[in-house]
Amino acid sequence: MAIKKGVVLVIKIALCDDNHIFLKEFENLIEKYLVSHCVNGEVSIYNNGRSLLEQFSKDHYAFDIIFLDIDMPYIDGIETAQCIRNMNKEVTLIFLTSMEDRVYETFQFNTFRFIRKNYVLIELDECLSKALRLLENEKSTYSFKTKEGTIKLAIQDILYFMYINRHVEVKTIDNYYRLTVTRFQDIINQFSDKDFVAIHRGCIVNVKYIKVINKLYIILDNNEKLSISRYKVNEVFRAFTNYAR
């Protein structure tokens, strides 16, 4: 899926693998994908974890997606991923491997996917398509009207929308806003396919920020507790599980 122009200007991708021949071939595959899907992207290559971490330490948001080989000398992909996660919790990590027995070690880093080197031609397109779709959702911005004026919010900053006293309120990481829109259904229609799920008829939550779920409530990453309708428990649990996967 192509990223819409104006939503994300440039997708920055890093490739890290100590096999120079594979690295160059993989770079060519990525660039062909970006061109064929009309995605504005930049690809940087690194032949060891140290050089990648040196760049990443200068700018913790230097890349949107990192493809990382597991088996590398000096600092392997597991150690490199640990250092990356210490600096940035959000960058999309995709592991490359010919050692499938080590794949489970990568799950602790909130890994998006792993690609088997022997199946790159089969697995790359689907992996990139979903990664770019995720980035599109996270980096998209939306305008909302409030009594104080129009605000613009990035979808990744929105925790939830709630309908209270015939008003729609939006809770972000830092603030509350009361919107002038009065039809909560319009908000539901706009965000239901963007990893938001209804926990009761008056609240939809960004699944990304759900930390705990049980039959009575959910807890968000900011430790805020929200009640959940018993009719919505299974739906919310499915959305939570699918996002985690």
DODOBA-759443 format. One record per residue (C-alpha): residue number from 1; x, y, z. Coordinates in steps of 0.05 Angstrom, whole numbers, plus 5000, padded with zeros to 4 digits. Each point is the difference from the previous one (the first is absolute). Example, Ala and Ser with C-alpha at 12.3 -4.5 7.8 and 13.67 -1.06 7.14 Angstrom:
% residues 2
   num      X      Y      Z
     1   5246   4910   5156
     2   5027   5069   4987
END
This chain:
% residues 245
   num      X      Y      Z
     1   5000   5000   5000
     2   5028   5067   4980
     3   5008   5056   5050
     4   4958   5060   4980
     5   5040   5061   4982
     6   4996   5052   5054
     7   4988   4949   5055
     8   5071   4976   5006
     9   5052   5038   4960
    10   5056   4949   5002
    11   5003   4929   5026
    12   5070   4988   5027
    13   5022   4928   4998
    14   5065   4969   5027
    15   5027   4932   4979
    16   5053   4966   5044
    17   5033   4935   4978
    18   5073   4978   4999
    19   4991   4962   4934
    20   5018   5054   4949
    21   4970   4962   4940
    22   4934   4987   5035
    23   4999   5072   5027
    24   5006   5030   4930
    25   4948   4953   4971
    26   4952   5015   5057
    27   5011   5074   4990
    28   4981   4993   4927
    29   4937   4962   5018
    30   4979   5054   5049
    31   5012   5056   4951
    32   4961   4964   4945
    33   4942   4991   5049
    34   5001   5074   5018
    35   5000   5022   4928
    36   4946   4951   4978
    37   4954   5021   5057
    38   5014   5075   4992
    39   5030   5006   5070
    40   5048   5056   5014
    41   5056   4965   5037
    42   5073   5001   5018
    43   5041   4937   5012
    44   5064   4998   5041
    45   5043   4938   5005
    46   5047   4977   5057
    47   5043   4938   5000
    48   5004   4994   5076
    49   4962   5018   5062
    50   5052   5049   5025
    51   4995   5046   4941
    52   4924   4999   5003
    53   5000   5016   5075
    54   5050   5056   4989
    55   4951   5034   4953
    56   4940   4984   5044
    57   5033   5028   5062
    58   5006   5067   4964
    59   4926   5001   4982
    60   4953   4952   5036
    61   4948   5013   4945
    62   5046   4993   4941
    63   4959   4942   4971
    64   4928   4978   4995
    65   5016   4928   4983
    66   5063   4959   5016
    67   5014   4932   4967
    68   5049   4965   5045
    69   5039   4935   4989
    70   5001   4956   5062
    71   5067   4966   4988
    72   5056   5052   4996
    73   5071   5002   5030
    74   5020   5045   5058
    75   4930   5025   5015
    76   4945   4954   4975
    77   4930   5020   4982
    78   4972   4984   5069
    79   5049   5045   5036
    80   4991   5054   4947
    81   4925   4998   5009
    82   5007   5006   5075
    83   5041   5064   4992
    84   4950   5027   4949
    85   4941   4988   5046
    86   5036   5034   5057
    87   5002   5063   4957
    88   4934   4994   4962
    89   4939   4957   5017
    90   4961   5014   4937
    91   5046   4988   4940
    92   4975   4940   4959
    93   5048   4942   5007
    94   5000   4944   4948
    95   5050   4944   5008
    96   5035   4964   4943
    97   5022   4929   5015
    98   5023   4933   4974
    99   4999   4976   5072
   100   4927   4988   5015
   101   5016   4969   5068
   102   5020   5070   5025
   103   4936   5035   4977
   104   4967   4995   5069
   105   5057   5040   5030
   106   4976   5060   4959
   107   4930   5003   5029
   108   5023   5038   5062
   109   5015   5061   4957
   110   4928   5010   4975
   111   5022   4972   4933
   112   4954   5016   4942
   113   5019   4941   4956
   114   5057   4955   4981
   115   5019   4981   4929
   116   5035   4935   4983
   117   5058   5013   4954
   118   4984   4941   4956
   119   4930   5027   4989
   120   5014   5074   4991
   121   4966   5003   4932
   122   4937   4970   5030
   123   4996   5035   5067
   124   5027   5070   4988
   125   4941   5032   4963
   126   4949   4979   5052
   127   5045   5021   5057
   128   5015   5069   4970
   129   4928   5012   4981
   130   4976   4990   5072
   131   5058   5039   5030
   132   4984   5059   4955
   133   4927   4996   5016
   134   5017   5003   5074
   135   5044   5061   4989
   136   4946   5033   4959
   137   4951   4992   5058
   138   5050   5022   5053
   139   5026   5061   4963
   140   4934   5024   4971
   141   4973   5064   5029
   142   4928   5021   5007
   143   4968   5068   5010
   144   4945   5010   5052
   145   4958   5061   5016
   146   4995   5024   5071
   147   4969   5063   5031
   148   5070   5028   5005
   149   5016   4986   4927
   150   5025   4945   4955
   151   5051   4951   5028
   152   5042   4949   4962
   153   5017   4934   5033
   154   5043   4942   4979
   155   4963   4934   5006
   156   5058   4971   5040
   157   4988   5053   5054
   158   4926   4984   5010
   159   4983   4954   5058
   160   4924   4999   4992
   161   4936   5036   4980
   162   4943   5003   5049
   163   4928   5024   4993
   164   4978   5037   5063
   165   4939   5044   5010
   166   4987   5003   4926
   167   5071   5024   4986
   168   5059   4963   4970
   169   5065   5005   5039
   170   5068   4977   4977
   171   5054   4980   5049
   172   5071   5005   4975
   173   5065   4982   5035
   174   5004   5071   5028
   175   4930   5032   4997
   176   4925   4996   4997
   177   4961   5036   4945
   178   4925   5009   4992
   179   4981   4998   4927
   180   4942   5037   4968
   181   4979   4938   4962
   182   4938   4970   5033
   183   4992   4934   4962
   184   5044   4948   5034
   185   4983   4952   4943
   186   5040   5045   4953
   187   5062   4989   5044
   188   4987   4925   5002
   189   4994   4997   4925
   190   5064   5039   4990
   191   5044   4961   5048
   192   4973   4930   5006
   193   5048   4975   4946
   194   5060   5035   5032
   195   5012   4954   5060
   196   4946   5032   5043
   197   4950   4955   5035
   198   4935   5015   5037
   199   5004   4981   5074
   200   4928   5023   5010
   201   4951   5039   4957
   202   5029   5067   5022
   203   5075   4988   4994
   204   5049   4975   4948
   205   5073   4988   5020
   206   5065   4997   4963
   207   5019   4927   5007
   208   5073   5019   4999
   209   4994   5029   5070
   210   4963   4943   5034
   211   5045   4969   5052
   212   4952   4956   5040
   213   4932   4971   4984
   214   4951   4961   5041
   215   4924   4991   5003
   216   4988   5065   5038
   217   5049   5051   4975
   218   5062   5015   4959
   219   5063   5036   5023
   220   5037   5045   4952
   221   5075   5013   4997
   222   4990   5063   5040
   223   4967   4957   5055
   224   4931   5030   4986
   225   4945   4950   5014
   226   4938   4998   4955
   227   4938   4957   5010
   228   4983   4949   4947
   229   4931   4975   4981
   230   4990   4926   5010
   231   4972   4998   4929
   232   5066   5027   4973
   233   5050   4957   5038
   234   5011   4948   4945
   235   5005   5053   4946
   236   5051   5040   5039
   237   5040   4939   5018
   238   5003   4979   4927
   239   5023   5069   4978
   240   5052   5001   5057
   241   5026   4931   4981
   242   5002   5015   4925
   243   5039   5065   5012
   244   5049   4964   5046
   245   5012   4948   4946
END
